[in-house]
Amino acid sequence: MAPEYAFLTHWRLKATAQEVYDILADPMGLARWWPSVYLDVKELAPPDPATGKGRVIGLYTKGFLPYTLRWNFTVTEANPPAGFKLVAHGDFEGTGVWTLTQDGEHVDVTYDWRILAEKPLLRYGSFVLRPFFAANHRWAMARGEESLALELRRRRARTEAERQAIPAPPRSTFR
């Protein structure tokens, strides 16, 4: 059986749940605003227009370690702006749940990611390399929080000059 991983990530951003939902629920923008992790994103199947469910996205991703992952996800539940659920297939299999909770002028973002490692490096190296794989995930999610905060600033900029003054998101460590 493939090694299991469970990661729980918490972010707290000065934003509305709707602002954050709009960014996270648009996977085609991931490579633009979170380029340190998302190298390529392709829509493999569109969402159901009535429910937002069923969309399949193909991904080519990485962390700070020198390996890449090919996987896709299917949106199985969408509850704007409270969050959405997905099922992952490919180099890992599992589920991801994004939960957004408004708390005054902040939004608490939780990502519950439970996967089985299928990529041979992850599958067979887990016994020894598990701490490195976990650190790689924490690094990727920290870049996500930083990149999301920058994307919120970009979207709120009132002028092109303001927008241009916002730093670019962190880049990938290798390609």
Helices and strands as residue ranges (DSSP letters): E 4-14, H 17-24, G 27-29, H 30-33, E 38-45, E 56-62, E 68-79, E 83-90, E 92-103, E 106-117, H 120-156, H 160-164
